[in-house]
């Protein structure tokens, strides 16, 4: 059984056109969290590319966004 601590902040990040982590994964995860009473906001990273890869671009943009968010939680 899935157990979630609703006191922990959570966000879901996605990038349009990621060739490896399709956006349907994000919406499926959000629906599963909502089914357990967790409202996880979606963060749109846009269409970042790195080295010809949207997936690598989303990894770079997502990591930077997560670090900024974590710093804001202090």
N, C-alpha and C positions, 0 to 999 in steps of 0.2 A: 504494500500500500504506500502510495506517495504521501509523504508528510512534508509540509512546508511551514517555515517560521515566517509568518506574515509581518514580523517586526524587522526583518532584514530588507534593506532596499534592493530592488532588482530592476533592471532595464534590459531590453532586447534590442540589439543593434542589427541593422541589415543594410545592404547596398543593392541598388537596382542592377540586375544583370549579372550578379555573381555567378560564375560558371560552375562553382563547386558547392556552394551553400545556397541553395535556391530559397527564394523568399517564402515559399510554402512551408519550409521548416520553421520559420519565424512565426508565421500565423498559427501553425499547428501547436507550437510551444506555448504561445500566448493563450490559445483556447484551453489547453490543458491546465495552465496556471489559473485561469479564470474559473475553471470547473472546481478548483480547490480554494476559491475565494481570494486569489491574488490578482491584483490589477497591475500588470507589468507594462509600463509605457514602452512604445516602440520608438526607436531613434533611427531616423533615416539618414544614412551617411552619404546619400546622393549617388554619384556614379564615379567613384575614384578608381583610377587605373595606376598600376605600377608595373613596369617592365612588360607591358602588353597584357596584363592580367587584371581583371576586375577583382578576382579573389585576393590577390596579393595587395591590391589597392585598398580593399575593404579591411584587410587585416591591419594595414598601417593606419588607416583613418580610424578604425574601431579602437585600436590600442590607444591612440592619442586621446580619443574621446573618453574612454574609460578612465584613463589617468586623470584627465581634467575633472571628471565627475567625482572620482574618489577624493581628489584634493578638496573639492567643494563640500564634502561631507564632514570635514574636520570640525 
